[in-house]
């Protein structure tokens, strides 16, 4: 009996020793590191936004554009208006004229081609044509700003940039109360001889930013939309020649980028 008990104790002792050794082995043995090929997925909402395609062709109707040489210098197949027509289903009627201001008091080639002279004073041979076009338009773009700045048109008060915008918009609303008025903040220029961007130079009544502030204020008062075309690209003293021909006017590729950016902003404002 004693031998049997002793044998059982020995077996139990051996079992305990083996168990302890096994536990130590489990602790000290390192498992091989396996690199995971798992891809961290973005949230479903972000994936949907990336995959969603914007159909800019849903933008349709007539557009009347009133502005200066940024639009008016090239009205052919490579102009901003034609590029916008290719991207969307819009019909662009480009009445922009180089050297013109919003205000009738100044202009590089006289004041009779200013927006105010055309719309308010009917002082232009195309006044009737342009007004008829506005009466049928879905959108009216106002791009006048840069020349009013460089010609030092007063910012506010009588015979000012502000009064020219207000007077012209009043006529547009009378001609077509349903038209969407879109004010386009001008792209920056590079003043080659001065080595300055146009938002750094005071032409006499303020910098371009001062005129843009007036534009925004008028837009807010009149219920117009504003598209900041300076956001189409970031212009610097180092890269201006990538976008501009002469410091002011857009290269062919920049006109296309301008139209692409504007179309996307119009979609966000009116079609999304």
C-alpha positions as CSV (number, residue, x, y, z in Angstrom):
1,X,0.0,0.0,0.0
2,X,2.8,2.4,1.0
3,X,4.6,1.6,-2.3
4,X,1.4,2.3,-4.2
5,X,1.0,5.7,-2.5
6,X,4.7,6.5,-3.1
7,X,4.3,5.7,-6.8
8,X,1.3,8.0,-7.1
9,X,3.2,10.9,-5.4
10,X,6.1,10.4,-7.8
11,X,3.8,10.5,-10.8
12,X,2.1,13.7,-9.5
13,X,5.5,15.4,-8.8
14,X,6.7,14.6,-12.4
15,X,3.5,15.9,-13.8
16,X,3.9,19.2,-11.9
17,X,7.5,19.6,-13.1
18,X,6.5,19.0,-16.7
19,X,3.6,21.5,-16.4
20,X,5.9,24.2,-15.1
21,X,8.5,23.7,-17.8
22,X,5.7,23.8,-20.4
23,X,4.4,27.1,-19.0
24,X,7.9,28.6,-19.1
25,X,8.3,27.5,-22.7
26,X,5.0,29.1,-23.6
27,X,6.1,32.4,-22.1
28,X,9.6,32.6,-23.5
29,X,8.9,31.2,-27.0
30,X,8.4,34.2,-29.4
31,X,5.9,33.9,-32.1
32,X,7.0,35.0,-35.6
33,X,6.1,38.5,-36.6
34,X,3.8,38.5,-39.6
35,X,3.4,41.7,-41.5
36,X,-0.2,42.4,-42.2
37,X,-1.5,43.1,-45.7
38,X,-4.7,44.6,-44.3
39,X,-5.7,47.9,-46.0
40,X,-7.2,50.5,-43.7
41,X,-10.4,51.5,-45.4
42,X,-11.7,55.0,-45.4
43,X,-15.2,55.7,-44.0
44,X,-18.0,54.9,-46.5
45,X,-18.9,58.5,-46.8
46,X,-15.4,59.5,-47.9
47,X,-15.3,56.6,-50.4
48,X,-18.7,57.8,-51.8
49,X,-17.5,61.3,-52.3
50,X,-14.4,60.2,-54.1
51,X,-16.3,57.9,-56.4
52,X,-19.1,60.4,-57.1
53,X,-18.7,62.0,-60.5
54,X,-20.1,65.5,-61.1
55,X,-22.1,65.9,-64.2
56,X,-21.5,69.5,-65.1
57,X,-23.7,69.1,-68.2
58,X,-26.7,69.6,-65.9
59,X,-25.7,73.3,-66.0
60,X,-27.8,74.8,-68.8
61,X,-29.3,78.0,-70.0
62,X,-28.0,81.3,-71.4
63,X,-25.2,83.2,-69.6
64,X,-24.5,86.9,-70.3
65,X,-21.0,87.9,-69.2
66,X,-20.2,91.6,-68.6
67,X,-16.5,92.2,-67.9
68,X,-13.1,93.2,-69.2
69,X,-10.2,91.6,-71.1
70,X,-9.9,88.6,-68.9
71,X,-12.9,87.3,-70.8
72,X,-13.0,89.7,-73.7
73,X,-9.5,89.4,-75.1
74,X,-10.2,85.9,-76.6
75,X,-13.8,85.1,-77.6
76,X,-12.8,82.4,-80.0
77,X,-12.5,78.6,-79.5
78,X,-9.9,78.9,-76.8
79,X,-11.6,81.7,-74.8
80,X,-13.1,81.1,-71.4
81,X,-16.6,81.3,-72.7
82,X,-16.1,78.6,-75.3
83,X,-14.3,76.4,-72.7
84,X,-17.3,76.8,-70.3
85,X,-19.7,75.8,-73.1
86,X,-17.6,72.6,-73.7
87,X,-17.7,71.6,-70.1
88,X,-21.3,72.4,-69.4
89,X,-24.6,72.8,-71.4
90,X,-24.5,76.6,-71.0
91,X,-24.8,79.0,-73.9
92,X,-22.3,81.8,-73.2
93,X,-23.0,85.3,-74.6
94,X,-19.7,87.1,-74.0
95,X,-20.1,90.9,-74.0
96,X,-16.8,91.6,-72.2
97,X,-14.6,94.4,-73.6
98,X,-10.9,95.0,-73.0
99,X,-10.0,98.1,-71.1
100,X,-13.5,98.7,-69.7
101,X,-14.7,99.4,-66.2
102,X,-17.9,98.9,-64.3
103,X,-18.0,102.7,-63.8
104,X,-18.9,105.1,-66.6
105,X,-16.5,107.7,-65.4
106,X,-13.3,106.1,-66.6
107,X,-12.0,103.5,-69.0
108,X,-8.8,102.8,-70.9
109,X,-10.4,103.5,-74.3
110,X,-13.2,105.8,-73.2
111,X,-16.2,105.2,-70.9
112,X,-19.0,104.5,-73.3
113,X,-18.2,100.8,-73.2
114,X,-18.4,100.6,-69.4
115,X,-21.1,98.3,-67.9
116,X,-22.8,101.3,-66.4
117,X,-22.9,103.3,-69.7
118,X,-24.3,100.2,-71.6
119,X,-27.0,99.3,-69.1
120,X,-27.9,102.5,-67.3
121,X,-27.3,105.2,-69.9
122,X,-27.9,103.1,-73.1
123,X,-24.9,104.9,-74.3
124,X,-23.6,102.1,-76.6
125,X,-24.5,100.7,-79.9
126,X,-24.9,97.3,-78.4
127,X,-27.0,98.4,-75.4
128,X,-30.3,97.1,-76.9
129,X,-28.7,93.8,-77.9
130,X,-27.2,93.2,-74.5
131,X,-30.3,94.1,-72.6
132,X,-32.4,91.8,-74.8
133,X,-29.9,89.0,-74.0
134,X,-30.1,89.7,-70.3
135,X,-33.9,89.5,-70.4
136,X,-33.6,85.9,-71.7
137,X,-30.6,84.8,-69.6
138,X,-30.6,82.4,-66.7
139,X,-27.3,83.8,-65.4
140,X,-25.6,87.2,-65.6
141,X,-21.9,87.2,-64.7
142,X,-20.3,90.5,-63.6
143,X,-16.5,90.3,-63.9
144,X,-15.7,94.1,-63.7
145,X,-13.3,95.0,-60.9
146,X,-9.6,95.1,-61.9
147,X,-9.8,98.0,-64.3
148,X,-11.8,100.1,-61.9
149,X,-9.0,99.5,-59.4
150,X,-6.1,100.3,-61.8
151,X,-8.0,103.4,-63.1
152,X,-8.5,104.5,-59.5
153,X,-12.3,104.8,-59.7
154,X,-13.5,105.9,-56.3
155,X,-14.6,103.0,-54.2
156,X,-17.8,104.3,-52.7
157,X,-20.1,107.4,-53.0
158,X,-21.4,109.1,-56.1
159,X,-19.8,108.1,-59.4
160,X,-17.9,105.2,-57.8
161,X,-17.3,101.5,-58.3
162,X,-20.0,100.7,-55.8
163,X,-22.6,103.0,-57.4
164,X,-21.8,101.5,-60.8
165,X,-22.4,98.0,-59.6
166,X,-25.6,99.0,-57.8
167,X,-27.0,101.0,-60.7
168,X,-26.2,98.2,-63.2
169,X,-27.7,95.4,-61.0
170,X,-30.9,97.5,-60.7
171,X,-31.2,97.4,-64.4
172,X,-30.5,93.7,-64.6
173,X,-33.1,92.9,-62.0
174,X,-35.6,95.1,-63.9
175,X,-34.9,93.4,-67.1
176,X,-34.9,89.9,-65.6
177,X,-36.0,89.4,-62.0
178,X,-35.3,85.7,-62.2
179,X,-31.7,85.9,-63.4
180,X,-29.0,84.6,-61.1
181,X,-26.4,87.3,-60.8
182,X,-22.9,86.0,-60.2
183,X,-20.0,88.3,-59.4
184,X,-16.6,87.0,-60.3
185,X,-13.7,88.1,-58.1
186,X,-10.8,88.8,-60.6
187,X,-7.7,86.7,-60.8
188,X,-4.6,88.4,-59.5
189,X,-2.1,90.1,-61.8
190,X,1.6,90.4,-61.5
191,X,3.0,93.9,-62.0
192,X,6.2,93.1,-63.8
193,X,7.9,96.5,-63.6
194,X,7.1,96.8,-59.8
195,X,7.7,93.1,-58.9
196,X,4.4,93.1,-57.0
197,X,1.1,91.3,-57.1
198,X,-2.0,93.4,-57.8
199,X,-3.2,92.9,-54.2
200,X,0.0,94.5,-52.9
201,X,-0.2,97.8,-54.9
202,X,-2.4,100.8,-54.3
203,X,-3.4,102.4,-57.6
204,X,-4.7,105.5,-55.9
205,X,-8.0,104.5,-54.3
206,X,-6.9,101.2,-52.9
207,X,-5.6,97.8,-53.7
208,X,-7.6,95.2,-55.6
209,X,-8.7,93.7,-52.2
210,X,-10.4,97.0,-51.4
211,X,-12.5,96.8,-54.6
212,X,-13.2,93.1,-53.9
213,X,-14.6,94.1,-50.5
214,X,-17.0,96.5,-52.2
215,X,-18.0,93.8,-54.7
216,X,-18.8,91.4,-51.9
217,X,-20.7,94.0,-49.9
218,X,-22.9,94.8,-53.0
219,X,-23.4,91.1,-53.7
220,X,-24.6,90.5,-50.1
221,X,-27.0,93.5,-50.3
222,X,-28.4,92.5,-53.7
223,X,-28.6,88.8,-53.2
224,X,-26.0,88.0,-55.8
225,X,-23.6,85.1,-55.7
226,X,-19.8,85.5,-55.5
227,X,-17.2,83.2,-57.0
228,X,-13.6,83.8,-56.0
229,X,-11.6,83.1,-59.2
230,X,-8.4,83.7,-57.3
231,X,-8.9,80.2,-55.8
232,X,-8.5,78.6,-59.3
233,X,-4.8,78.7,-58.7
234,X,-2.3,80.2,-56.3
235,X,-0.4,83.0,-58.0
236,X,3.0,84.0,-56.8
237,X,5.9,86.2,-58.0
238,X,7.7,83.0,-58.9
239,X,5.0,81.1,-60.8
240,X,3.0,84.0,-62.5
241,X,4.4,83.1,-66.0
242,X,2.8,79.6,-65.7
243,X,-0.6,81.3,-65.8
244,X,-0.3,84.7,-67.3
245,X,1.0,85.9,-70.7
246,X,2.0,89.4,-69.7
247,X,1.3,89.6,-66.0
248,X,-2.4,90.1,-66.5
249,X,-4.0,88.1,-69.3
250,X,-4.5,84.3,-69.1
251,X,-2.6,81.7,-71.0
252,X,-4.6,79.1,-72.9
253,X,-4.1,76.5,-70.2
254,X,-5.1,79.0,-67.5
255,X,-8.3,79.9,-69.4
256,X,-9.2,76.2,-69.4
257,X,-8.5,75.9,-65.6
258,X,-10.5,79.1,-65.1
259,X,-13.5,77.6,-66.9
260,X,-13.2,74.2,-65.1
261,X,-13.1,75.9,-61.7
262,X,-16.0,78.2,-62.5
263,X,-18.1,75.3,-63.7
264,X,-17.6,73.4,-60.5
265,X,-18.5,76.4,-58.4
266,X,-21.6,77.0,-60.5
267,X,-22.6,73.4,-59.9
268,X,-22.1,73.8,-56.2
269,X,-24.2,77.0,-56.1
270,X,-27.1,76.0,-58.5
271,X,-27.1,72.3,-59.3
272,X,-25.9,70.3,-56.3
